[in-house]
Amino acid sequence: MVNNGILILFDIDGTLVLGARCHYKAFVEAIKKFYGMEDDISGINYAGKTDPQILREVLRLGGLNEEEIEENFQVCLDFMAHYYLKNVNHENVRSLEGVNDLLKELQRRKVLLGLVTGNLESIAYAKLGKVGLDGYFPFGGFGSDHSNRSFLVKKALKQAQNQYGYNGKHTFVIGDTPRDIKAAKASNLLTIGVATGRYSKEELENCGADYVLNNLKNKDKILEILYK
């Protein structure tokens, strides 16, 4: 099947959902278990970073060298995913306003939807499943694929082409951080920044987003952008 229409790659945290406290807790417990670190890591800016990138940054700040980090790095990530799936029922995640209506409309229009997220894949789908959004996104690029977000965009785009026959020119990345925008621009994709995370409209505009919105509530405005 050839899909030559529109492809949208969505970020998750701060774009589709908010409030994933259990994800943070998974980091804390994994780092304590495998590296013996109990430092407060709540002050780190996680926005737009991949899970492996965050883990490495935390461990470096804790004074570990690369050899010490690598020794338990993958098992630490695996434990994070296991911990999250075990505790996801206690998660306080919620979908942002307008997201459900927008996704229903895009699905109705047969727009191809994927993910580009720093979350490990199992965490991403468990998190979305908690709010009933997992069924919209059959593929994507995840933190478990690579620590570099630009690579995740390329991976998701290749999947869309190889598995779903996508050969269109209208590819958008929607995210709430400058890192989402930068990763998309590395593949020359169109970008929609949403000021639903920690970054303002001005900050998203300054980092080169093609379009910037307050949120995803104005479905008609988003459709106007997509079908220009």
Secondary structure, DSSP 8 states (H G I E B T S, - for coil): --B-SEEEEE--BTTTEE--HHHHHHHHHHHHHHH------TTS--TT--HHHHHHHHHHHTT--HHHHHHTHHHHHHHHHHHHHHHGGG---EE-TTHHHHHHHHHHTT-EEEEE-SS-HHHHHHHHHHTT-GGG-S-EE-TTT-S-HHHHHHHHHHHHHHHH-B--SEEEEEESSHHHHHHHHTTT-EEEEETTSSS-HHHHHHTT-SEEES-S--HHHHHHHHT-
